[in-house]
Amino acid sequence: MLLTTQEAVYQLHEVGNTPDVLLECPGVRCVAEGRRLSAVAFRNGRVALLEAGRVRFLDPDLSEGEHITALLMLAEDPVEMLVGAEPPHLYRLSEAGKAGPCGSFGALHMRSGWHTPWGGPPAVRSLAAAGRYVYANIHVGRIVVSPDDGATWHSAGNDVEEDVHQVVTCPAAPDRVYANTARAVFVSYDRGQSWDDRGKGLGRRYGRAIAVHPQRPNVLLASASDGPIGDDVHGQLYRTTDAGKTWSQVDDGFPSVVRANIDTGHVAVTADGTGYAAVGRTLYAGPPAGGPWRRLWEAPDEIGMLSVAHLA
């Protein structure tokens, strides 16, 4: 698993270890872990590829005013990745450092309805993949789907909440898609064509982060709070072992409530079945299906993102 702060990228090899510094460089925005290499995007628009202690920098050369918001590793030999941006554009980036518009994403007819509550530009907030299917969560604008590694795109079913904050998939159940939204969690069993509202057990509270056990597709972690902003929105972490039909709070060794949201990208489940959640500078770890959690590590500054490789 990779962890980021604004100043560095860390790697956690196994629970109980202290994360190792992979790269110290200011302006980290987001990261994507692969099997043998990883990608890091910076505020200056550059992307670093990390492999076996070596660092290579790519320059996607995005348009002026665009900011990288999400990365997704499609292939590692040769390197192919998707780069999501704000405003909501999507690019395919190759190892040669060339970035081009991603298929028909820019021509989607629903783009005209994408928006933000504050009037700023919408963005590609998160990316996920299962096989050749790729999912892009637009904030705000639901989820769009590509069945062919990003060559063509269409809208997912409209019965998911419009205000989606993270989309994830599970290697053990490639037809499933999971989303945490402003009305909590939704689950699709048909690659996003239709959605089941699983927010009732969470009071349909405001959700941000979501993670799924890679071998147990019914085991999820999700965050919920009272709203997007405020001095104290009562952020909490929940677990389910039945794909969200019922939920229980994670509060044994984990804070029963935190002041802010447990944000997009701040929850993960690794291949060994360990759950992780970041609150401020603190990384917590525990079993996602039930049992006590513990404080694992204090970062030197606030943790920005957790990333786990779930390549098919």
MOGI-V581797 format. One record per pair of residues at least 12 apart in sequence whose ideal C-beta (glycine too) atoms are under 8 Angstrom apart, sorted by sequence separation. I is the first residue (numbers start at 0). GAP is how many residues later the second one is. D is the distance in Angstrom with one decimal. If there is no record, write none. Layout:
I;GAP;D, I;GAP;D
//
This chain:
8;12;7.6, 9;12;6.3, 27;12;6.1, 28;12;4.8, 36;12;5.7, 37;12;4.8, 45;12;6.8, 46;12;7.7, 69;12;7.9, 70;12;6.1, 71;12;7.7, 79;12;6.6, 80;12;5.1, 88;12;7.1, 89;12;4.1, 123;12;5.3, 124;12;4.9, 132;12;6.6, 133;12;4.4, 142;12;7.8, 143;12;6.4, 166;12;5.0, 175;12;6.5, 185;12;6.3, 208;12;7.6, 209;12;4.6, 222;12;6.2, 223;12;5.7, 236;12;7.1, 237;12;6.4, 265;12;4.4, 273;12;7.5, 274;12;6.4, 282;12;7.8, 283;12;6.2, 7;13;5.7, 8;13;4.7, 27;13;7.7, 28;13;6.0, 36;13;6.1, 37;13;7.8, 45;13;5.5, 46;13;6.1, 69;13;7.6, 70;13;7.3, 79;13;7.5, 123;13;7.3, 124;13;7.0, 132;13;6.9, 141;13;6.8, 142;13;4.1, 165;13;7.0, 175;13;5.9, 184;13;4.5, 185;13;7.2, 208;13;6.7, 209;13;7.6, 222;13;6.9, 235;13;5.9, 236;13;4.3, 265;13;7.6, 273;13;7.3, 274;13;3.6, 281;13;6.0, 282;13;4.9, 7;14;7.8, 8;14;4.5, 27;14;6.2, 28;14;5.6, 36;14;3.9, 44;14;7.2, 45;14;7.8, 69;14;3.5, 78;14;7.9, 79;14;6.0, 123;14;6.3, 124;14;4.0, 132;14;5.6, 141;14;6.2, 165;14;5.1, 174;14;6.1, 176;14;6.4, 182;14;7.5, 183;14;7.2, 184;14;5.5, 208;14;4.4, 222;14;5.6, 223;14;6.1, 235;14;7.9, 236;14;7.9, 272;14;7.2, 273;14;7.8, 282;14;4.4, 7;15;6.4, 24;15;7.7, 26;15;4.6, 27;15;7.9, 35;15;6.3, 44;15;6.5, 67;15;5.8, 68;15;5.2, 78;15;6.5, 79;15;7.8, 89;15;4.4, 122;15;7.4, 123;15;8.0, 131;15;6.4, 133;15;6.3, 163;15;5.1, 164;15;5.5, 174;15;6.2, 176;15;4.9, 183;15;2.9, 206;15;5.9, 207;15;5.1, 221;15;7.7, 222;15;7.4, 235;15;7.7, 261;15;6.2, 272;15;7.2, 281;15;7.4, 282;15;7.8, 2;16;5.8, 7;16;4.7, 8;16;7.9, 21;16;7.5, 26;16;3.8, 35;16;7.6, 44;16;7.7, 67;16;7.2, 68;16;6.0, 77;16;6.8, 78;16;3.8, 82;16;6.3, 88;16;7.4, 89;16;7.7, 121;16;5.8, 122;16;5.5, 131;16;5.6, 133;16;5.3, 141;16;6.8, 163;16;7.5, 164;16;6.2, 174;16;5.5, 178;16;7.6, 182;16;5.2, 206;16;6.2, 220;16;6.5, 221;16;5.4, 261;16;7.6, 276;16;7.9, 281;16;5.9, 282;16;6.9, 6;17;6.5, 7;17;7.2, 22;17;6.4, 24;17;6.9, 26;17;6.0, 44;17;5.4, 67;17;5.8, 68;17;5.0, 77;17;4.9, 88;17;6.5, 121;17;5.9, 131;17;5.1, 135;17;7.8, 142;17;6.3, 163;17;4.9, 164;17;7.3, 184;17;6.7, 206;17;5.2, 207;17;7.2, 220;17;7.2, 236;17;6.0, 261;17;6.4, 280;17;5.5, 281;17;7.6, 6;18;7.5, 66;18;6.3, 121;18;5.9, 141;18;5.8, 160;18;7.6, 162;18;5.7, 180;18;7.7, 183;18;4.2, 205;18;6.6, 206;18;7.8, 220;18;5.6, 221;18;7.6, 274;18;7.5, 280;18;4.6, 6;19;5.4, 8;19;6.2, 65;19;4.7, 66;19;5.0, 121;19;5.8, 141;19;7.8, 159;19;5.8, 161;19;7.9, 162;19;3.7, 183;19;7.5, 204;19;4.2, 205;19;5.1, 219;19;7.0, 268;19;5.3, 280;19;7.4, 1;20;7.3, 5;20;6.7, 7;20;7.0, 65;20;6.9, 81;20;6.2, 141;20;5.4, 160;20;3.8, 161;20;7.9, 162;20;7.7, 183;20;5.1, 201;20;7.3, 204;20;6.4, 205;20;6.5, 218;20;7.4, 219;20;5.0, 235;20;7.1, 275;20;7.7, 280;20;6.4, 282;20;6.4, 5;21;6.9, 6;21;7.0, 44;21;7.5, 46;21;7.3, 61;21;7.8, 65;21;6.6, 134;21;7.3, 140;21;6.9, 142;21;5.8, 155;21;7.6, 159;21;6.9, 160;21;5.9, 182;21;4.6, 183;21;5.7, 202;21;7.6, 204;21;6.7, 205;21;5.1, 218;21;7.1, 235;21;5.7, 257;21;5.3, 280;21;5.6, 281;21;7.8, 5;22;5.8, 8;22;5.9, 44;22;7.6, 64;22;7.7, 139;22;5.9, 141;22;5.9, 160;22;4.5, 183;22;7.6, 184;22;6.1, 201;22;4.9, 205;22;6.3, 217;22;7.3, 218;22;5.4, 221;22;7.7, 234;22;6.8, 235;22;7.5, 257;22;7.9, 279;22;5.7, 280;22;6.4, 4;23;6.9, 24;23;7.3, 44;23;6.5, 59;23;5.8, 61;23;6.1, 65;23;6.5, 87;23;7.1, 115;23;7.1, 116;23;7.1, 139;23;5.0, 182;23;7.8, 183;23;4.6, 217;23;5.8, 219;23;6.7, 233;23;5.1, 234;23;4.4, 253;23;6.9, 279;23;7.3, 3;24;4.9, 42;24;7.3, 46;24;7.4, 113;24;5.5, 115;24;5.8, 138;24;7.3, 139;24;7.7, 142;24;5.6, 181;24;5.5, 182;24;7.6, 217;24;5.4, 219;24;6.3, 233;24;7.9, 234;24;7.1, 254;24;6.4, 22;25;6.6, 114;25;5.6, 138;25;6.7, 160;25;6.4, 181;25;7.1, 184;25;6.5, 215;25;7.9, 217;25;4.5, 221;25;7.8, 233;25;7.8, 234;25;5.6, 236;25;5.9, 277;25;3.9, 3;26;7.3, 41;26;7.8, 62;26;7.8, 87;26;5.9, 113;26;6.6, 114;26;7.2, 137;26;7.3, 138;26;6.7, 159;26;4.7, 180;26;5.7, 216;26;7.0, 232;26;7.3, 234;26;4.9, 235;26;7.6, 3;27;5.2, 22;27;6.1, 40;27;4.0, 61;27;7.8, 113;27;3.6, 136;27;4.6, 179;27;3.8, 205;27;7.4, 231;27;4.8, 232;27;6.5, 234;27;4.9, 249;27;7.7, 21;28;5.7, 112;28;6.4, 136;28;7.2, 159;28;7.5, 179;28;6.1, 230;28;7.1, 232;28;6.0, 277;28;6.0, 1;29;5.1, 8;29;7.7, 61;29;7.2, 136;29;6.3, 179;29;6.3, 220;29;7.3, 40;30;5.6, 48;30;6.5, 110;30;7.7, 136;30;4.2, 179;30;3.9, 236;30;7.1, 253;30;5.3, 275;30;5.8, 1;31;4.7, 8;31;5.5, 59;31;6.1, 104;31;7.4, 109;31;6.8, 135;31;7.6, 156;31;7.1, 178;31;7.0, 252;31;7.3, 0;32;6.9, 22;32;6.4, 38;32;5.1, 109;32;7.9, 134;32;4.8, 155;32;7.3, 159;32;7.9, 177;32;5.6, 253;32;6.7, 59;33;5.4, 87;33;7.2, 227;33;7.2, 252;33;6.2, 38;34;6.3, 46;34;7.9, 86;34;4.0, 87;34;4.9, 89;34;5.9, 109;34;7.7, 134;34;6.9, 142;34;7.4, 177;34;5.7, 251;34;7.9, 37;35;7.8, 57;35;6.5, 85;35;5.6, 86;35;6.9, 87;35;5.6, 88;35;7.4, 156;35;6.2, 158;35;6.2, 159;35;4.2, 184;35;7.2, 224;35;7.9, 1;36;5.9, 3;36;7.6, 36;36;7.9, 46;36;7.1, 85;36;7.3, 86;36;7.0, 87;36;5.4, 107;36;6.3, 132;36;7.8, 142;36;6.4, 155;36;3.6, 156;36;5.1, 158;36;4.8, 201;36;6.2, 224;36;4.9, 238;36;7.7, 249;36;7.0, 57;37;7.7, 59;37;7.4, 61;37;7.0, 85;37;3.4, 155;37;7.2, 156;37;4.8, 184;37;5.2, 224;37;7.6, 265;37;7.0, 270;37;7.5, 28;38;7.2, 29;38;6.6, 58;38;5.9, 60;38;6.3, 84;38;7.0, 85;38;7.3, 156;38;5.6, 158;38;7.8, 183;38;7.3, 222;38;6.6, 267;38;4.2, 269;38;5.5, 270;38;8.0, 28;39;5.6, 29;39;6.6, 31;39;3.8, 33;39;4.3, 36;39;5.7, 57;39;4.1, 59;39;3.7, 83;39;7.3, 84;39;6.2, 104;39;7.2, 124;39;7.3, 125;39;7.7, 127;39;5.0, 129;39;4.1, 155;39;7.8, 200;39;7.5, 222;39;3.6, 251;39;7.4, 252;39;4.4, 253;39;4.3, 264;39;7.7, 265;39;7.2, 266;39;7.0, 267;39;7.2, 268;39;7.0, 28;40;7.3, 29;40;6.0, 30;40;6.8, 31;40;5.9, 32;40;7.6, 35;40;6.0, 83;40;2.9, 124;40;6.4, 125;40;4.7, 126;40;7.7, 127;40;5.1, 128;40;6.5, 129;40;7.4, 183;40;6.0, 222;40;7.7, 236;40;5.6, 251;40;4.4, 252;40;3.9, 264;40;4.2, 265;40;6.3, 267;40;4.8, 8;41;7.3, 29;41;5.7, 31;41;5.0, 34;41;6.5, 83;41;7.6, 104;41;7.8, 124;41;7.0, 125;41;5.4, 127;41;4.6, 129;41;7.1, 132;41;7.2, 175;41;5.6, 251;41;6.4, 252;41;4.9, 264;41;6.2, 33;42;5.2, 36;42;7.3, 38;42;5.8, 40;42;7.2, 83;42;7.8, 125;42;7.7, 134;42;5.9, 136;42;6.9, 164;42;6.4, 165;42;6.8, 167;42;5.6, 169;42;4.5, 171;42;6.3, 177;42;6.5, 179;42;5.3, 197;42;7.8, 247;42;7.6, 252;42;7.5, 264;42;7.4, 83;43;5.6, 102;43;6.5, 130;43;5.2, 164;43;4.8, 165;43;5.9, 167;43;6.3, 168;43;7.4, 169;43;7.4, 170;43;5.1, 171;43;5.1, 179;43;7.1, 200;43;6.8, 222;43;7.3, 249;43;6.2, 129;44;4.0, 146;44;7.8, 164;44;7.6, 165;44;5.2, 167;44;5.6, 169;44;6.3, 170;44;7.7, 171;44;7.0, 172;44;3.7, 200;44;7.1, 222;44;6.3, 234;44;7.8, 81;45;5.8, 102;45;7.8, 104;45;7.3, 107;45;5.8, 109;45;5.4, 129;45;7.7, 171;45;5.3, 197;45;6.8, 198;45;7.8, 200;45;5.4, 201;45;5.6, 221;45;7.3, 46;46;6.6, 48;46;7.6, 89;46;6.3, 107;46;7.7, 129;46;7.8, 144;46;6.7, 181;46;7.6, 197;46;2.9, 200;46;4.0, 220;46;5.0, 102;47;5.2, 103;47;7.7, 107;47;7.2, 129;47;7.7, 144;47;4.9, 169;47;4.3, 197;47;6.7, 101;48;4.6, 102;48;4.3, 103;48;5.2, 104;48;4.8, 195;48;7.9, 220;48;6.5, 240;48;5.2, 31;49;6.8, 102;49;5.4, 103;49;5.1, 127;49;7.4, 142;49;6.0, 238;49;5.7, 240;49;7.2, 87;50;5.6, 102;50;5.9, 218;50;7.6, 238;50;6.8, 101;51;7.9, 238;51;6.8, 81;52;6.8, 83;52;6.4, 87;53;7.3, 207;53;4.9, 208;53;5.3, 68;54;4.8, 69;54;5.2, 207;54;6.2, 208;54;6.2, 220;54;5.4, 222;54;7.7, 68;55;5.5, 69;55;6.6, 71;55;3.8, 73;55;7.1, 205;55;7.6, 207;55;5.1, 208;55;5.7, 213;55;6.6, 66;56;7.9, 68;56;6.4, 69;56;5.5, 70;56;7.1, 71;56;7.3, 186;56;5.5, 207;56;5.2, 208;56;6.6, 210;56;4.5, 212;56;4.9, 213;56;7.8, 214;56;7.9, 220;56;7.0, 69;57;4.7, 71;57;6.1, 134;57;6.4, 186;57;5.8, 208;57;4.9, 209;57;6.7, 210;57;5.0, 211;57;6.4, 213;57;5.6, 215;57;7.6, 91;58;6.1, 132;58;5.6, 207;58;7.6, 208;58;4.0, 210;58;4.7, 214;58;6.9, 184;59;4.9, 213;59;7.9, 73;60;7.8, 89;60;7.1, 212;60;6.1, 129;61;7.7, 71;62;6.9, 210;64;7.1, 69;66;7.8, 220;67;5.2, 81;68;5.7, 208;68;7.6, 219;68;7.5, 79;69;7.9, 218;69;5.3, 218;70;4.9, 215;73;7.1, 73;75;5.7, 212;75;5.7, 73;76;7.3, 212;76;7.2, 210;77;7.5, 179;84;8.0, 213;94;7.9, 213;96;5.8, 210;97;7.9, 165;98;4.6, 164;99;5.1, 165;99;6.9, 116;111;7.9, 125;138;6.3, 173;138;7.2, 124;139;6.4, 125;139;7.2, 170;139;5.3, 169;140;7.8, 168;141;7.1, 170;141;6.2, 130;181;5.1, 128;182;8.0, 129;182;6.5, 128;183;7.2, 29;235;7.5, 75;235;8.0, 72;236;7.5, 72;238;6.6, 14;257;7.5, 13;258;7.2, 14;259;4.9, 11;264;8.0, 18;264;7.9, 0;267;6.0, 0;269;5.3, 37;269;7.6, 14;270;5.3, 11;271;8.0, 37;271;8.0, 29;274;7.8, 30;274;5.9, 32;274;4.5, 34;274;5.6, 0;275;6.6, 2;275;7.3, 28;275;8.0, 29;275;5.8, 31;275;5.8, 32;275;6.1, 33;275;5.4, 27;276;6.6, 30;276;4.9, 32;276;4.3, 34;276;5.8, 33;277;6.3, 18;278;6.2, 17;279;6.3, 2;280;6.8, 15;280;7.7, 14;281;7.1, 11;285;7.9, 9;289;7.5, 7;292;7.8, 6;293;7.5, 4;294;5.6, 6;294;6.5, 4;295;6.7, 5;295;6.5, 2;296;7.1, 4;296;4.9, 5;296;7.5, 4;297;6.4, 4;298;6.1, 5;298;6.4, 3;299;7.1, 4;299;5.9, 2;300;5.8, 3;300;4.5, 3;301;4.7, 2;302;7.3, 1;303;7.9, 2;303;5.7, 3;303;7.8, 1;304;7.2, 2;304;7.9, 0;305;6.1, 1;305;4.5, 0;306;6.8, 1;306;7.9, 0;307;5.2
//
